[in-house]
């Protein structure tokens, strides 16, 4: 096992830079910037093709994957299934249309691919694609959609999940009282003056249609919509010949992550069955084994852990799963556990295979011989693939480098994966599972990138204010010249337990765009970040502000001290938790000439009531607003708004329910009343993930608006 070595910064020399304006950003031709390779433009967002959902056939000879690209004319994303031979010959697009296809899964004989698509309507349904020719056909047609297909070992059936509302589970939708069912809104007055039972039926029907939304549950917010009507994941099985889905689970609980045992009779799954407690109040999910035909079901007791993604070993003698400590919900690592099975019954204690690495597992797969498990985890800004031996827990890094594995699968002796790296945002690679030389299978982006100047990321380590070692990266401005001074943008990541680095794909375009417009781009993984172990993540418990602020400002000091950066032209931005930290920093430090706080949390007590990520308050601060209000006040950026002097641009989206909207309004109004330099931008129709998956036109607007705001204050 090896970790990525740090690369020292080369010395930088200082002078001044003539303005590049927005030429590179907008893609306008200019003799001053026209060279053999042009800089990245904002509109290059439309050129980026992203691979995902890699799936390898059982024999390892074929690899399916999904390619997503923006259609600029439709202002929309479309995704399709592609297939390539494992030797890299002939990658071909297999599905077409203005659709979103995803989650391809090979049948055991390699002759069919099950996948999820919205091609049948608004809700995603499972479709079957013959690989020897012919059109894809729709297998399911459920009201709430279907997803996560899993083939039976004989290839004759599929497990999948869908949702049922509480009303449907209780039979209310299908078995309404005849008199109540005949009532319509036109007869509202009659119902209102009728019996109490009639009134209740009429009101219940309105509530079931969210006209109005009647909220009685704890977790009533989704990402962009309220979720007052409870809906629960349920597991189904469908025979390909009969095409009639059969629901296997029942009750107001989530049943998820089903997997067929090799014998084709048993399945493993997870469920949030909590006796006497509504699932909204439970953080526990448990592992279950059930017989498809005999109806028997047993819970595998693993106290203190939330379980997900069970996977049978190839011979059915073991079950692997992901697990997370429920007592440490924010900082705990996700680990791989394995249990032995004897005559189908759990035997012995859980073997925690990944614990020695002290990193969170993201995805795992059994090797075809059942003697090892391959998995990915965040490590020092990268996402490698590791292999752990079942027998001795030996962990070996199999795919490494200054890059990140975003999706992978294993079939036969073939390992296939999607890589992101500074030189290219997304391509598919394959390697023998034993670890021989890798082969790139696609050229999704290499064509248009051949004429574009792409900047590398240079890693460095620095000592923070209290001596803690922290890692950062610096990207040079395009056409950097020794002897000139350049502005610097400090980019901060959210989470707060996210991790940035060369292995992070979501910031690829934004970082390159800022560098193309003459900025040094500095980003770090301050304390609290994933990728450096449990204790590093836990270091911000009850301290979201001072510690991380000290780390990122120490990074700025370190880079400025090396030269080449103009200390009078520093700017800062970040979103979500990083929106919080951006606002916190400018309330305490005045070195930045401009700041952009995006989709942030500015009052922790309000966040507890407004955001769907409200559990971060008790999990990160060990308190509720009515218990230690002073701690939450001290840690909230709004408390220091009166000290802000830095010109601030606040960005939020209208339908962001993760962090909520009112806090951005509160921060803006506070600064306006105080006559501080502040602007507020509200994006329509979008939620918290605007910068990653929002409408393409709004994403381009966001990028250019940030850039223009910085240019206004540093040029």
Secondary structure as GFF3:
##gff-version 3
##sequence-region A 1 715
A	DSSP	alpha_helix	23	26	.	.	.	ID=ss1
A	DSSP	beta_strand	38	39	.	.	.	ID=ss2
A	DSSP	three_ten_helix	42	46	.	.	.	ID=ss3
A	DSSP	beta_strand	50	56	.	.	.	ID=ss4
A	DSSP	beta_strand	62	71	.	.	.	ID=ss5
A	DSSP	beta_strand	76	85	.	.	.	ID=ss6
A	DSSP	beta_strand	92	93	.	.	.	ID=ss7
A	DSSP	beta_strand	101	106	.	.	.	ID=ss8
A	DSSP	beta_strand	112	117	.	.	.	ID=ss9
A	DSSP	beta_strand	125	130	.	.	.	ID=ss10
A	DSSP	beta_strand	137	138	.	.	.	ID=ss11
A	DSSP	beta_strand	147	151	.	.	.	ID=ss12
A	DSSP	beta_strand	157	165	.	.	.	ID=ss13
A	DSSP	alpha_helix	166	169	.	.	.	ID=ss14
A	DSSP	alpha_helix	178	181	.	.	.	ID=ss15
A	DSSP	three_ten_helix	185	187	.	.	.	ID=ss16
A	DSSP	alpha_helix	188	192	.	.	.	ID=ss17
A	DSSP	alpha_helix	196	208	.	.	.	ID=ss18
A	DSSP	beta_strand	231	239	.	.	.	ID=ss19
A	DSSP	beta_strand	246	247	.	.	.	ID=ss20
A	DSSP	beta_strand	255	260	.	.	.	ID=ss21
A	DSSP	beta_strand	266	271	.	.	.	ID=ss22
A	DSSP	three_ten_helix	279	281	.	.	.	ID=ss23
A	DSSP	beta_strand	286	291	.	.	.	ID=ss24
A	DSSP	beta_strand	297	300	.	.	.	ID=ss25
A	DSSP	beta_strand	305	312	.	.	.	ID=ss26
A	DSSP	beta_strand	318	325	.	.	.	ID=ss27
A	DSSP	beta_strand	334	342	.	.	.	ID=ss28
A	DSSP	beta_strand	345	352	.	.	.	ID=ss29
A	DSSP	three_ten_helix	355	357	.	.	.	ID=ss30
A	DSSP	beta_strand	361	366	.	.	.	ID=ss31
A	DSSP	beta_strand	372	379	.	.	.	ID=ss32
A	DSSP	beta_strand	382	389	.	.	.	ID=ss33
A	DSSP	beta_strand	395	399	.	.	.	ID=ss34
A	DSSP	beta_strand	403	411	.	.	.	ID=ss35
A	DSSP	beta_strand	414	421	.	.	.	ID=ss36
A	DSSP	beta_strand	424	432	.	.	.	ID=ss37
A	DSSP	beta_strand	439	440	.	.	.	ID=ss38
A	DSSP	alpha_helix	446	449	.	.	.	ID=ss39
A	DSSP	beta_strand	452	453	.	.	.	ID=ss40
A	DSSP	beta_strand	458	463	.	.	.	ID=ss41
A	DSSP	beta_strand	469	475	.	.	.	ID=ss42
A	DSSP	beta_strand	486	492	.	.	.	ID=ss43
A	DSSP	alpha_helix	508	516	.	.	.	ID=ss44
A	DSSP	beta_strand	519	525	.	.	.	ID=ss45
A	DSSP	alpha_helix	534	538	.	.	.	ID=ss46
A	DSSP	alpha_helix	546	562	.	.	.	ID=ss47
A	DSSP	beta_strand	565	575	.	.	.	ID=ss48
A	DSSP	alpha_helix	577	586	.	.	.	ID=ss49
A	DSSP	beta_strand	594	598	.	.	.	ID=ss50
A	DSSP	alpha_helix	604	610	.	.	.	ID=ss51
A	DSSP	alpha_helix	615	621	.	.	.	ID=ss52
A	DSSP	alpha_helix	629	635	.	.	.	ID=ss53
A	DSSP	three_ten_helix	637	643	.	.	.	ID=ss54
A	DSSP	beta_strand	647	653	.	.	.	ID=ss55
A	DSSP	alpha_helix	662	673	.	.	.	ID=ss56
A	DSSP	beta_strand	678	683	.	.	.	ID=ss57
A	DSSP	alpha_helix	690	693	.	.	.	ID=ss58
A	DSSP	alpha_helix	696	714	.	.	.	ID=ss59
###
